[in-house]
């Protein structure tokens, strides 16, 4: 297989991945990097190409969500900065804590989040709207009312950012359950808003890689074509799914990712067990 044939095949694979992941407000990076490594790209090349694909997927999906008025921009501006800041801190201190320990914590968090997403009701949806308390932010957006407990949500997103920075993943996989489960944000708005935040994270990461000269723009641009088409298609499908079904699709996806990370963790630890 020639180099161009391999890129075309990868573009088709990434089209499928970006279609599915854009439906649930994620960039697909958890699969992009392993596939790129399997295809022969080095560990230095794969992350930057993955970030290009995540950015392409998220931006194409964001355009569709924005056009259909599903993005809560104010919510994104409030809860995303702690994630990005703590991702920087987590990246800096990545060498101080065992990767196996951090990944174990992440697997447990994902399993809990996935289980809660498979339930019929949101935790926050059972609580009445409250006024007069500065830390409770009552949002009314596109005919929906939901409540954001600012100390709880900002602490949770900061913690997720720290884990994300250490493990090299985007925080969208956790921020979406936080919005749905603890704020009562409708699933389609949470997916759209998460997509915007994933795009911002990917862009900042890509800028860092560009500054260090580790970006293969030619390969990234070719593969991004598939990601853009997939992001557009997946976001349109997402708009047509009902809230409960979309919530459960995300719950299943989170569980599958948790299982994959657990298998990877076991592979790391197997030599020590023996």
Buried (B, 14 or more C-beta within 10 A) or exposed (E): EEEEEEBBEBBEBBBBBBBBBBBBBBBBBBBBBBBBBEEEBEEEBBBBBBBBBBBBBBBBBBBBBBEBEBBBEEBBEBBBBBBBBBBBBBBEEBEEBEBBEBBBBBBEBBBBBBEBBBEEEBEBBEEEEEEEEEEBBEBEBEEEEBBBBBEBBBEBBBBBBBBBBBBBBBBBBBBBBBBBBBBBBBBBBBBBBBBBBBBBBBBEBBEBBEEEEBBBEEBBEBBBBBBBBBBBBBBBBBBEBEBEEBBBBBBEBBBEBBBBBBEBBEEEEEEEEE
